[in-house]
Amino acid sequence: MGVAGSILLILGLYLMTMGVRTLRLTLGVVGFLTFGALTWIGLANSSPSGGYSNDPITMITVPAGLGILGAVCYIILERVTVYLIGALGGLALALYICSWREDHVITQDVARACFLAVLPIFMTAITFMAKHYMLLFSTAFAGSYIFIVGIDLLAHTGYLTGIKGILDRTHQTPYDISTHVYAMLAMTIVLCLISLGCQYFFNKGKNRSRGGHVDDDNNDNGAEEEVLPAAMTAGAVGGFSSRSSYAGGSGSGHHTNTSKKSNSNGHGLDNGNNNRNGGDGSHGFENSSGPGNGNHGNGSINAMHNLPRHSYPSSRPF
């Protein structure tokens, strides 16, 4: 019983703390507990009057072996079995309710069996509609309940007697609700509430941090502001720039990277970051930001324009 109690303590503590955070592993734990519990119920109700040979070992090893099989099945069929976490929570809740009185609250065996069967189904149905909150509640309550059962297997307070009286109808023992049993019942609720609060706020903070990370990535991969080129024509030809600039002036073409100036007497083309001189022609053309000066014939054009700003998708990799 000490080994079984230790296993239940570990599994219950896991469900209370990490039940929602690591859901895939939780499915394995729930499958192990579900198959193990159903196997134990079947063995207990079909055991002969003298018990099985090596009864204590049989009642532990057989449920444990089938529990491992259940864990594998739950992990493989995770799209379906994730909703069965609510069923385990419903079964734990039904057993907990029936443990509050010595007559197990519902005195008729058939009615009690129906209650134990219907509540897990009801919890599973609710899980389809409110999956996140039902997973929180189911892992918190089932974990606290299993944790307390594990304590009772080690401390022998009498809490487990009520559970055996509900599930095992062939070996009835008197169920006496002592002060220790009431303390165990109360501790189940306390641990469940603590687990609910911790898991809710812990996962809420985790989601927020993930959201912030996503936002940062979106900002990093967001749009870079670029400016559409615009041409200025006013009876004569003016400068052309890819950023906010003004054009006008006279002289020979000259271009720098910071204070960008170009003067051309004719067709002068400036499309780089190095100093260049324009040629002869009638139009001055510049493809960089900064002031530009150009002559058309003998006339001088001085114009200032603000080019529209547009957003383009970033070319940086994700």
Helices and strands as residue ranges (DSSP letters): H 2-18, H 23-46, H 55-76, H 78-81, G 82-84, H 85-98, H 109-129, H 131-155, H 159-167, H 179-220, E 224-227, E 230-233, E 237-241, E 245-248, E 268-270, E 284-286, E 295-296, E 299-300, E 302-305, E 309-312
